[in-house]
Amino acid sequence: MSGGRDLAIGAADRKLKAKAKSISMPRANITLNHGGKDQKQRERSKTLSFRRTGVSAEVFTGKEKFEKKVVEKNEDTKMRIRSILWKNCLFQHLDTEQLETIVDAVEEVHFNEGDVIITQGESGDNFYIIEMGAAEAWISKPGSKRLEKVKQYSSGESFGELALLHNAPRAATVKASTDCVLWAVDRSTFRAIMMSTTQHKRETYENFLKDVPLLKTLNNYERATIADVLEPEYFDPQQNIIVEGGKGDKFYLIEEGEAEARTQGKVVMQYKRGDYFGELALLNDAPRAATVTTLTRCKVVSVNRDLFKRLLGRLEDILQRKKEDYEKMNAETAVSPANAPFSPPKAEAAV
């Protein structure tokens, strides 16, 4: 498939770029001195506290090959690392094998208060997760020697991923604001896991989309394109996904669980895996016509307004026909769409 590798990392890139928007950090080469010691010398003299490295094995991910790194750890340490990874948004969707690859590879790193962990403008070798302590991100704007603090990191948070994913210089200098214990993930492991994760996500969603009746007319490339932009969202039972009268900014597909639509308190539709809702508010730039509430724990995937119109434009005729069928049926029974007690198959167009 043309552009397959680019698509494979597309979803991860979007999520990571969203994280970077709050910082918008320009790149520049700067040197910070602490106590008269050159920064590079200081970093070279940094003591890394980690377990000794064990055996390595070759692992293949897509077309890339990397050496699987195994740093020996006891089970208590592994559980502590897993606990941190599970709370980090970058790793919440990893499968067990992928998670364990990172657990095996991470190295414990100690920094003292005031130490520089990464330097703006330099190449990146590691991704960092803070186990204990705090750190600050600083940037040097073009034409200015003054550093500006743009971000504060605390336990469980991470930094350094953008330089690894995009082979770009570090976008900021990160300094330890207290004594810190960090987990460092090397470039090779991080890139391999991120690529395999997004590839697995795309394959999973492609298979899911094949079972969605609305999308059966799409070809494999079109389904793959949609799979790359789907954003998963999780809801507990009795949570509202959309609210009647609210602004329509997303189209939804139910991947797991069940939900129902209500208008003026009356149930007008029930949804299960493969069902969709929210499209007409996007097509017609209209408020939501119903409230959709989960009946069980649900996983839904969504597409925002702009992507919906661009990627699903060829389905607009189908969606409009469903809307017309819905309106005709309710007109014949003298019931307005907002109060309709029933809907034809796939009348999710009501919302």
N, C-alpha and C positions, 0 to 999 in steps of 0.2 A: 504494500500500500504506500503510495507516495506520501512522503513527509511523516512516515510512521514514527521515527525516533523523536521528531519534534512534538508530535501529538502525545507520545508516551510520557513526556515530562511536563506537558502543558498544564494539567490540573495542579500539580505540585507547585509549578512556577507561579500560577495565579494566586494561590494561597500565600506563598512566601512573599510575593510582591505586595500583597495587601498588608502584610505585617510591616513591610518597610515603608509604607506610605506615611506613617506617622513620624518618620524620621527624616526622609528625603535627604540623605546624606551625600554631599559631593565628595569626590575622591581627590586627595591631595597627599603628597609626600611630606610628612612632618617628622620631626625628631623631638622627643621629650626627654629632658634630663632630670634625674632625681639624685640629689646629693652629689652632683658632679660626675655621676657615673653615666656613661653613654648608654642609651636605651638598648641598643643591640647587644652590647656586652652584658647588660643586666639580664636581658632575656636569655642569653646563652648560659648565664650562670644560674638560671632558675632551676631549682630542684624539683623534679617530677616524682611525686610519691605514688608509685604504682607497683602492682604485682609483676613478677617476672613473666616474660612472654613464653607461651608454650608452643604447641605444634601449630602448623599452618596447613591449610588445604585449599586447593583451587576451587573456586565457585564460579559458575557461569550465570550471568544474568543478562538475558536477551543476547546481544552481540558483544557485550562487554565481559571481560574476565578480570577477576581480582583475587588477591590472596586473602583468604579469610583469616582474620587475626584473632588469636585466642590469648587473652591475658588472664592468668589464673586468679580465681577469686573463690572465697568460701561461699556457702549457700546463703548465709545471712547478708553478705554484701550484694549478691545477685538479687535477692529479694528487695533490698533497698533501692537498687538501680531500677528494677522493674517498676517499683512503686512510683519513682520519679518519672519514668518514661510514660507510664499510663496516664499521668496527669498532664503531659505535654501534648498540645494539639497536633504537633507534627507527627506524633507516633501513635495516636489513638486508634488509627485504622490499620496498623500493622497486624499481620497474622503471627502466630506463635513462632514460626521459624525465623521470620524477619526480625522480630523483637529479640529473640535469643542471639541472633548474629550481632546485634548492637550491644547487648549485655556482655557478650564474650569479648568484644573489641574495645570497649571503653577503658580508658586509663584514668586513674585518680590523679588529680593535679592540685597542688597547693600553691596559693599566692598570698602574699602578705598585703596588708592595707597600703594602698598607694602604688602597688605594682601595676605595670602595664601588661595586660593579657594579650591584646592584639593592637596593632598600630595602623592607623589610617594610611592607605596608599600601598601597603605591603601585600604580598601574596598570602593567601590563606591556606593553612595546612590542616586545621582542626575546626570542628564544630564543638561548642561548649554548652554544657548544662550545669547550672549552679545547684549543688547539693546543700551547701551551707554558706551563709554570708551574703554579701551584696556587691554589685558592681555598677558602674556608670558608663554610658556611652557619650563621647565627646567628639565634636567635629571641628575642623578648621576650614572656614569658608575661604574661597578664592580671594586673594589680595589682602587677607587678614591673618595675622599671627595669633590672634586671640582665639582660644578654644571656647566652644559653647556646649554646655551639657544639654543633651537632647533625650536621654532615656535613662531610667533607673531599672536595674534588674535585681530580683530577689530570688530566694530559694525556689527551685522548680522551673525557673524561666531559662531561656536559652538564647544564644546569639552566635553569629558567625556563619550561618547557612548560605547566605546569598553569594559570598565570594566562592564557596565551594561549588555550588550548583552552576554558576555562570562563568567560572574561571576568571573572575574579576578581582581587582585589588580590594582590600578591605575598605569599606565605606566609612568607617569611624574608628576611633581609638576607644578601647574599652579598658577601664582601670578598676581595680579592686577598691571599693570604698570601705571595706572591712577585710579582715583576714577571711580567706575564701577556700572552700573545698569544691572543686569542679570535676565533672566527668568530661573527658576529651574524646571525641570520635574522629578518627582520621578521615581524610578526604576520600580515599578509595572506598572505604566501607560506607560512608554517608551517601556518596553518589550512587553506588550500586543498589543500596536499599531503597533510596528515593525513586530510582528508575524502575526497579522491580515492583515497588508498591503501586506506582501510577500505571504500569503496564497491567498488573493484576487487576487494578480497579477498572481499567478500560475494558478488559476482557469480561469481567464480571457484569458490568453494565451493558455491554453489547449483548450478552446472552439474555439479560433481563429485558432489554428493549425489544428483542425479537418476539417476546411474549406479550407485548403491549399491542392490542389490536389497532389502535390509531396509527402506529408506526410501522405496520407490516409492509406498507408500500415503499418504504425507504430502502435504499440499497445499503450494502455493508459499509461503504465509505461514509455515507450520511449518518448511519447509526454510530459509527466510531467517532465521528465529529461531535455528535450530541453527547456520547458517553464521556468525552473528555471535559465537557463543561458542566456536567451535573454536579451539584453540590449537595452532599448528604446533610440531613437535619434530623434530629431525634426528639421525640415528644413522648411524655408520660401519658397514661390514661387520663381522659377528661381535660386535656389541654386543647386550646383553640389553635388551629393552624392558620386560619384566616378568619376575619370577623366581618359580618354583614355591614355594608356601608363603608368599609375601609378601602384604602387605596390598593389597587391591584398592581403589584410590581413583580410577581413571580408566577410561573406555571409549575404545578406540582404533579408528581407521579408517586404512588404508594409502592414502596419496595417491600415493606414488611408491616403487618398489622392491619387493623380495621378502623374506619372512621365513618362519620355520618354528617350530612349537611342539613342544616335547619334554617328556615326562613320564618321570621316572626314566631319563633319557638316551636314550629312544626317540622318534623322530620320529613325531608323531601327526597333524600338519596342516601344510600349506604355505599361505602367504598371498601375494596379489598386490594390485594396485590395486583398490580398492573393497571388499576384504575387511575384516572387523572382528573384534575379539576383546576380551576383558576384561569382557563385560557381566554374566556370571552371578555373578562375585565381587561385583558391585555389587548385583544383584538379591537375592542370597541372603546378603549380608554374610559371605561365606566367603573363606578365603585363596585365592590364585591356585593353580589346579590344574595349571599347566604353566609352563614357561619359554619365552618367545618371543624368538628371536634373529634378528637381521638376516642375510640372505644377501648382500645388496648394500647400497649406501648407500640409506637409506630416509628418506622424509619421511612422518611420520604426523601426524594431527590427533587431538586428544583432547578429551574432555568430562569434567569432574570429577563426582564421585558425586552431589552435590546437583542439579546441572543435568541430569545424565543422568536421574535419577528424575523430575524435573519436566518435562523436554522430551520424553523418550522413553517416558513412562508408558503411552501408548496402544499402544506396541509390545510391552508386557510379555507379552501373551498369545502373540504370535508367538514371542518368545524362549523362553518356557516350553515351548511345543509342541516347539521344536527340541531343548530339553534333554531332554524326555520321549522324543522319537524317538531321541536319542543314547543314552540310558540303556537303552531297550528293545532297540536293536540290539546293544549290548554285552552285555546280559543273555542274549540269545538265543545269542550266541557264547561265553558264559561267560567274558567278558573284562571286567575292571573298567574303568571310565572312565579311571582314571589310567594304565592300561597298554594302552589300546585301540590296536591297530596301524592303525586307520583310523577315519574318521568320515564321517557323511553330509554332503552339501553344506551349507555354512554351519554346520558343527559347531564354529565358533569358540566356541560356548557352553561348550566345555570349559575355557576359561580365564576 
